[in-house]
Amino acid sequence: MIGAWAADLTEGKLNWTLKSCPASGTMPITNRQSMRTNPENVFRLHPYFNVHDGRFEDFRALLPQFVSKTSAEESCLYYEFTSRNGSEIFCREAYVGAEGVLAHLQNVGGLLEQALEMSDLVRLEVHGSASELDKLREPMGALNPAWFLFECGLER
């Protein structure tokens, strides 16, 4: 069975219940504390960059600037960079709603242009709900993302 766990805190005890997910669409999540963290409302971006030879340190120098600019975005839930083999950079990031993604791209657009002068965007994954994903297809189309539809999940 495809499913997701739902948590319920009753009388100081944490109770978990397995909820099945429909074959298509999303499962309502009960006991939401906030739409902000509802998995159906969160968009995750996963860009992968291959840094050009001899430019890794230049690219790494941009990372604190990306983080600084992003730290002022209220819709950002998390934002972090990791690297591999001195040639690859990965950004793990999440935003509330499609509007949060678009605001972020506008905010860091200049830095992203600089980063793309010293790297190739080899893959961009966009993960989110079908109802909101359509809002991103046109504005993000030039980046040729791989679109992933939210199926089910849980929040804590």
Phi and psi restraints in degrees (value plus and minus 20) as a CYANA .aco file:
   2 ILE   PHI     -99.0   -59.0
   2 ILE   PSI     113.6   153.6
   3 GLY   PHI    -180.9  -140.9
   3 GLY   PSI     156.3   196.3
   4 ALA   PHI    -162.0  -122.0
   4 ALA   PSI     133.0   173.0
   5 TRP   PHI    -114.9   -74.9
   5 TRP   PSI     118.6   158.6
   6 ALA   PHI    -135.7   -95.7
   6 ALA   PSI     115.8   155.8
   7 ALA   PHI    -121.1   -81.1
   7 ALA   PSI     125.4   165.4
   8 ASP   PHI    -157.5  -117.5
   8 ASP   PSI     104.9   144.9
   9 LEU   PHI    -121.4   -81.4
   9 LEU   PSI      84.9   124.9
  10 THR   PHI    -143.2  -103.2
  10 THR   PSI     107.1   147.1
  11 GLU   PHI      30.4    70.4
  11 GLU   PSI      21.6    61.6
  12 GLY   PHI      57.5    97.5
  12 GLY   PSI     -16.0    24.0
  13 LYS   PHI    -131.8   -91.8
  13 LYS   PSI     115.9   155.9
  14 LEU   PHI    -110.4   -70.4
  14 LEU   PSI      99.9   139.9
  15 ASN   PHI    -134.9   -94.9
  15 ASN   PSI     111.7   151.7
  16 TRP   PHI    -128.2   -88.2
  16 TRP   PSI     118.4   158.4
  17 THR   PHI    -151.2  -111.2
  17 THR   PSI     111.2   151.2
  18 LEU   PHI     -99.8   -59.8
  18 LEU   PSI     103.1   143.1
  19 LYS   PHI    -131.9   -91.9
  19 LYS   PSI     113.3   153.3
  20 SER   PHI     -99.2   -59.2
  20 SER   PSI     130.7   170.7
  21 CYS   PHI    -125.1   -85.1
  21 CYS   PSI     121.9   161.9
  22 PRO   PHI     -86.8   -46.8
  22 PRO   PSI     138.1   178.1
  23 ALA   PHI     -81.3   -41.3
  23 ALA   PSI     -50.1   -10.1
  24 SER   PHI    -157.3  -117.3
  24 SER   PSI     138.2   178.2
  25 GLY   PHI      64.8   104.8
  25 GLY   PSI    -180.1  -140.1
  26 THR   PHI    -147.6  -107.6
  26 THR   PSI     141.0   181.0
  27 MET   PHI    -118.0   -78.0
  27 MET   PSI     113.3   153.3
  28 PRO   PHI     -82.5   -42.5
  28 PRO   PSI     119.0   159.0
  29 ILE   PHI    -126.8   -86.8
  29 ILE   PSI     103.5   143.5
  30 THR   PHI    -108.0   -68.0
  30 THR   PSI     146.8   186.8
  31 ASN   PHI      37.6    77.6
  31 ASN   PSI      19.8    59.8
  32 ARG   PHI     -89.0   -49.0
  32 ARG   PSI     114.2   154.2
  33 GLN   PHI    -109.4   -69.4
  33 GLN   PSI     -46.9    -6.9
  34 SER   PHI    -181.5  -141.5
  34 SER   PSI     120.1   160.1
  35 MET   PHI     -84.8   -44.8
  35 MET   PSI     -41.6    -1.6
  36 ARG   PHI     -78.4   -38.4
  36 ARG   PSI     -59.8   -19.8
  37 THR   PHI    -124.4   -84.4
  37 THR   PSI     -14.7    25.3
  38 ASN   PHI     -81.7   -41.7
  38 ASN   PSI     102.1   142.1
  39 PRO   PHI     -75.4   -35.4
  39 PRO   PSI     -47.6    -7.6
  40 GLU   PHI     -90.0   -50.0
  40 GLU   PSI     -39.7     0.3
  41 ASN   PHI    -124.1   -84.1
  41 ASN   PSI     -21.4    18.6
  42 VAL   PHI    -120.2   -80.2
  42 VAL   PSI     113.1   153.1
  43 PHE   PHI    -129.6   -89.6
  43 PHE   PSI     112.9   152.9
  44 ARG   PHI    -133.9   -93.9
  44 ARG   PSI     113.9   153.9
  45 LEU   PHI    -133.5   -93.5
  45 LEU   PSI     118.2   158.2
  46 HIS   PHI    -151.8  -111.8
  46 HIS   PSI      64.1   104.1
  47 PRO   PHI    -107.0   -67.0
  47 PRO   PSI     119.6   159.6
  48 TYR   PHI    -138.2   -98.2
  48 TYR   PSI     105.8   145.8
  49 PHE   PHI    -136.8   -96.8
  49 PHE   PSI     113.4   153.4
  50 ASN   PHI    -120.3   -80.3
  50 ASN   PSI      96.1   136.1
  51 VAL   PHI    -102.0   -62.0
  51 VAL   PSI     116.8   156.8
  52 HIS   PHI     -83.3   -43.3
  52 HIS   PSI     130.1   170.1
  53 ASP   PHI     -71.4   -31.4
  53 ASP   PSI     113.0   153.0
  54 GLY   PHI      57.9    97.9
  54 GLY   PSI     -16.4    23.6
  55 ARG   PHI    -134.7   -94.7
  55 ARG   PSI     -14.3    25.7
  56 PHE   PHI     -79.7   -39.7
  56 PHE   PSI     -67.0   -27.0
  57 GLU   PHI     -85.8   -45.8
  57 GLU   PSI     -54.1   -14.1
  58 ASP   PHI     -83.9   -43.9
  58 ASP   PSI     -63.7   -23.7
  59 PHE   PHI     -84.4   -44.4
  59 PHE   PSI     -66.1   -26.1
  60 ARG   PHI     -79.1   -39.1
  60 ARG   PSI     -51.4   -11.4
  61 ALA   PHI     -86.0   -46.0
  61 ALA   PSI     -43.5    -3.5
  62 LEU   PHI     -97.9   -57.9
  62 LEU   PSI     -42.5    -2.5
  63 LEU   PHI     -78.2   -38.2
  63 LEU   PSI     -67.1   -27.1
  64 PRO   PHI     -81.8   -41.8
  64 PRO   PSI     -49.9    -9.9
  65 GLN   PHI     -89.0   -49.0
  65 GLN   PSI     -61.9   -21.9
  66 PHE   PHI     -78.0   -38.0
  66 PHE   PSI     -68.1   -28.1
  67 VAL   PHI     -83.5   -43.5
  67 VAL   PSI     -62.5   -22.5
  68 SER   PHI     -81.5   -41.5
  68 SER   PSI     -67.4   -27.4
  69 LYS   PHI     -84.3   -44.3
  69 LYS   PSI     -60.5   -20.5
  70 THR   PHI     -91.5   -51.5
  70 THR   PSI     -48.4    -8.4
  71 SER   PHI     -81.0   -41.0
  71 SER   PSI     -41.5    -1.5
  72 ALA   PHI    -106.1   -66.1
  72 ALA   PSI     -25.2    14.8
  73 GLU   PHI    -105.3   -65.3
  73 GLU   PSI      95.2   135.2
  74 GLU   PHI     -84.9   -44.9
  74 GLU   PSI     -50.0   -10.0
  75 SER   PHI    -101.9   -61.9
  75 SER   PSI     -25.3    14.7
  76 CYS   PHI     -98.9   -58.9
  76 CYS   PSI     106.0   146.0
  77 LEU   PHI    -112.9   -72.9
  77 LEU   PSI     -58.4   -18.4
  78 TYR   PHI    -178.3  -138.3
  78 TYR   PSI     138.1   178.1
  79 TYR   PHI    -181.1  -141.1
  79 TYR   PSI      97.5   137.5
  80 GLU   PHI    -174.6  -134.6
  80 GLU   PSI     134.7   174.7
  81 PHE   PHI    -137.1   -97.1
  81 PHE   PSI     125.0   165.0
  82 THR   PHI    -152.7  -112.7
  82 THR   PSI     140.3   180.3
  83 SER   PHI    -153.6  -113.6
  83 SER   PSI     143.3   183.3
  84 ARG   PHI    -166.5  -126.5
  84 ARG   PSI     111.2   151.2
  85 ASN   PHI      39.0    79.0
  85 ASN   PSI       1.1    41.1
  86 GLY   PHI      43.7    83.7
  86 GLY   PSI       0.3    40.3
  87 SER   PHI    -164.2  -124.2
  87 SER   PSI     -31.6     8.4
  88 GLU   PHI    -142.0  -102.0
  88 GLU   PSI     120.1   160.1
  89 ILE   PHI    -146.8  -106.8
  89 ILE   PSI     115.3   155.3
  90 PHE   PHI    -143.9  -103.9
  90 PHE   PSI     118.1   158.1
  91 CYS   PHI    -136.0   -96.0
  91 CYS   PSI     106.7   146.7
  92 ARG   PHI    -127.6   -87.6
  92 ARG   PSI      99.0   139.0
  93 GLU   PHI    -168.1  -128.1
  93 GLU   PSI     131.7   171.7
  94 ALA   PHI    -166.5  -126.5
  94 ALA   PSI     127.2   167.2
  95 TYR   PHI    -159.3  -119.3
  95 TYR   PSI     133.9   173.9
  96 VAL   PHI    -102.8   -62.8
  96 VAL   PSI      98.2   138.2
  97 GLY   PHI      48.4    88.4
  97 GLY   PSI     142.6   182.6
  98 ALA   PHI     -81.3   -41.3
  98 ALA   PSI     -55.6   -15.6
  99 GLU   PHI     -81.4   -41.4
  99 GLU   PSI     -55.9   -15.9
 100 GLY   PHI     -83.9   -43.9
 100 GLY   PSI     -59.1   -19.1
 101 VAL   PHI     -84.3   -44.3
 101 VAL   PSI     -68.3   -28.3
 102 LEU   PHI     -83.6   -43.6
 102 LEU   PSI     -59.4   -19.4
 103 ALA   PHI     -83.2   -43.2
 103 ALA   PSI     -60.0   -20.0
 104 HIS   PHI     -83.5   -43.5
 104 HIS   PSI     -67.6   -27.6
 105 LEU   PHI     -80.9   -40.9
 105 LEU   PSI     -56.9   -16.9
 106 GLN   PHI     -87.8   -47.8
 106 GLN   PSI     -61.1   -21.1
 107 ASN   PHI     -83.8   -43.8
 107 ASN   PSI     -61.9   -21.9
 108 VAL   PHI    -123.1   -83.1
 108 VAL   PSI      -9.2    30.8
 109 GLY   PHI     -72.7   -32.7
 109 GLY   PSI     -65.0   -25.0
 110 GLY   PHI     -84.1   -44.1
 110 GLY   PSI     -61.9   -21.9
 111 LEU   PHI     -87.2   -47.2
 111 LEU   PSI     -58.5   -18.5
 112 LEU   PHI     -83.1   -43.1
 112 LEU   PSI     -59.7   -19.7
 113 GLU   PHI     -79.8   -39.8
 113 GLU   PSI     -63.2   -23.2
 114 GLN   PHI     -82.5   -42.5
 114 GLN   PSI     -63.6   -23.6
 115 ALA   PHI     -82.0   -42.0
 115 ALA   PSI     -58.2   -18.2
 116 LEU   PHI     -95.7   -55.7
 116 LEU   PSI     -31.4     8.6
 117 GLU   PHI     -96.5   -56.5
 117 GLU   PSI     -39.4     0.6
 118 MET   PHI    -140.8  -100.8
 118 MET   PSI      -7.7    32.3
 119 SER   PHI    -176.4  -136.4
 119 SER   PSI     150.2   190.2
 120 ASP   PHI    -136.1   -96.1
 120 ASP   PSI     112.5   152.5
 121 LEU   PHI    -100.2   -60.2
 121 LEU   PSI      81.9   121.9
 122 VAL   PHI    -108.2   -68.2
 122 VAL   PSI     -41.0    -1.0
 123 ARG   PHI    -179.7  -139.7
 123 ARG   PSI     119.2   159.2
 124 LEU   PHI    -154.5  -114.5
 124 LEU   PSI      98.1   138.1
 125 GLU   PHI    -123.2   -83.2
 125 GLU   PSI     117.3   157.3
 126 VAL   PHI    -142.9  -102.9
 126 VAL   PSI     100.1   140.1
 127 HIS   PHI    -133.8   -93.8
 127 HIS   PSI     106.8   146.8
 128 GLY   PHI    -198.2  -158.2
 128 GLY   PSI    -198.1  -158.1
 129 SER   PHI     -97.2   -57.2
 129 SER   PSI     129.2   169.2
 130 ALA   PHI     -80.5   -40.5
 130 ALA   PSI     -58.3   -18.3
 131 SER   PHI     -84.0   -44.0
 131 SER   PSI     -51.6   -11.6
 132 GLU   PHI    -116.8   -76.8
 132 GLU   PSI     -46.2    -6.2
 133 LEU   PHI     -78.6   -38.6
 133 LEU   PSI     -56.4   -16.4
 134 ASP   PHI     -80.7   -40.7
 134 ASP   PSI     -46.7    -6.7
 135 LYS   PHI     -88.3   -48.3
 135 LYS   PSI     -37.9     2.1
 136 LEU   PHI    -122.1   -82.1
 136 LEU   PSI     -37.9     2.1
 137 ARG   PHI     -78.2   -38.2
 137 ARG   PSI     -66.9   -26.9
 138 GLU   PHI     -92.1   -52.1
 138 GLU   PSI     -72.7   -32.7
 139 PRO   PHI     -84.9   -44.9
 139 PRO   PSI     -46.2    -6.2
 140 MET   PHI    -123.6   -83.6
 140 MET   PSI     -20.6    19.4
 141 GLY   PHI     -75.1   -35.1
 141 GLY   PSI     -57.0   -17.0
 142 ALA   PHI     -85.3   -45.3
 142 ALA   PSI     -41.1    -1.1
 143 LEU   PHI    -103.6   -63.6
 143 LEU   PSI     -25.3    14.7
 144 ASN   PHI      32.5    72.5
 144 ASN   PSI      34.5    74.5
 145 PRO   PHI     -94.2   -54.2
 145 PRO   PSI     139.0   179.0
 146 ALA   PHI    -111.6   -71.6
 146 ALA   PSI     102.1   142.1
 147 TRP   PHI    -114.0   -74.0
 147 TRP   PSI     107.3   147.3
 148 PHE   PHI    -138.9   -98.9
 148 PHE   PSI     106.7   146.7
 149 LEU   PHI    -111.5   -71.5
 149 LEU   PSI     111.0   151.0
 150 PHE   PHI     -82.7   -42.7
 150 PHE   PSI     112.4   152.4
 151 GLU   PHI    -128.3   -88.3
 151 GLU   PSI     -75.1   -35.1
 152 CYS   PHI    -185.6  -145.6
 152 CYS   PSI     145.3   185.3
 153 GLY   PHI    -199.8  -159.8
 153 GLY   PSI    -186.1  -146.1
 154 LEU   PHI    -161.3  -121.3
 154 LEU   PSI     144.1   184.1
 155 GLU   PHI    -146.6  -106.6
 155 GLU   PSI     134.7   174.7
